[in-house]
Amino acid sequence: MSNIALLANTSGTGTFTIAAPNSSTDRRLTLPDAAGTVLASDSIIMGNTTPLAIKTTNTLGATFTGTTAGEGIEVAQTNYTSGNYVSLLEGKYTANYASPHVRIGAMYDGSGSHLLMGTSSSYGSGITQVGMEIDEDGRVTKPNQPGFFAYSPTGAQTSDITFGATYYNIGSHFNAGTGVFTAPIDGRYLFTFAFLHSANPTTYARVLFNLNGANSTTYGDTLQSDSTYVATAMCQVFNLSANDTMKLYNEGNEVYGTSYGGFSGILIS
């Protein structure tokens, strides 16, 4: 027969009382066959080496959507206000910080539920941005996804194409004055361009992608005869590493005016 022992702490002077709840139902508390510590209700601290594990019978089956409650952790607010955010899971750089540094959260309003993921670029400031949000209809937005759309081009023959302005430049990774985009992180980037060319000063139009300072037709070619006005356009997905650069090189006839063309790029994965 196993025994239960209550051990006093000889260094302390307080009295700890085990009190029964106001209930008329008999209940049993079964202890696990493992060492551990019972903590306050607002804090659960696991051991240093054993990860938290939830082992339970499957309840969702082959259907993910619907009204059936699943097997995972449930967080429900008791004081709902439309538009308020609720934290579902948080992490810290180290246990010494009071503020969280990653967060998965939810927002509920009259339209439905939103799922958000936040990260930190400054540990002392806690969560600093929302990296991704999924709305009630499953639409995914990434507000900080690096991307740009430049317009008002200038491109003489045998020169890099530069731009007068941008419609947007998320993260400021594109330099309109030089026409150069610098990749902030490794990834796949989609680039597109379209221009109208005059008939001067040669007989053809051609714009090429320039990766890390090198023009190449292996990324695609827009070469065509140009005796009046022609358009060049191309799109391509590139595998870039952080600090790789992308710009456009105009080999043929000059870009016709600042109102005819643009250059865009965005990180897609």
RANOR-V928964 format. One record per run of one state. SS is the DSSP state (H for helix, E for strand, L for the rest). FROM is the first residue (numbers start at 1). TO is the last residue. If there is no record, write none. Layout:
# RANOR-V928964
ss=SS from=FROM to=TO
ss=SS from=FROM to=TO
This chain:
# RANOR-V928964
ss=L from=1 to=84
ss=E from=85 to=91
ss=L from=92 to=101
ss=E from=102 to=109
ss=L from=110 to=111
ss=E from=112 to=119
ss=L from=120 to=122
ss=H from=123 to=125
ss=L from=126 to=128
ss=E from=129 to=134
ss=L from=135 to=139
ss=E from=140 to=141
ss=L from=142 to=146
ss=E from=147 to=154
ss=L from=155 to=158
ss=E from=159 to=160
ss=L from=161 to=161
ss=E from=162 to=170
ss=L from=171 to=173
ss=E from=174 to=175
ss=L from=176 to=179
ss=E from=180 to=182
ss=L from=183 to=186
ss=E from=187 to=197
ss=L from=198 to=203
ss=E from=204 to=205
ss=L from=206 to=206
ss=E from=207 to=211
ss=L from=212 to=213
ss=E from=214 to=215
ss=L from=216 to=216
ss=H from=217 to=219
ss=L from=220 to=223
ss=E from=224 to=225
ss=L from=226 to=229
ss=E from=230 to=240
ss=L from=241 to=244
ss=E from=245 to=250
ss=L from=251 to=254
ss=E from=255 to=255
ss=L from=256 to=260
ss=E from=261 to=267
ss=L from=268 to=269
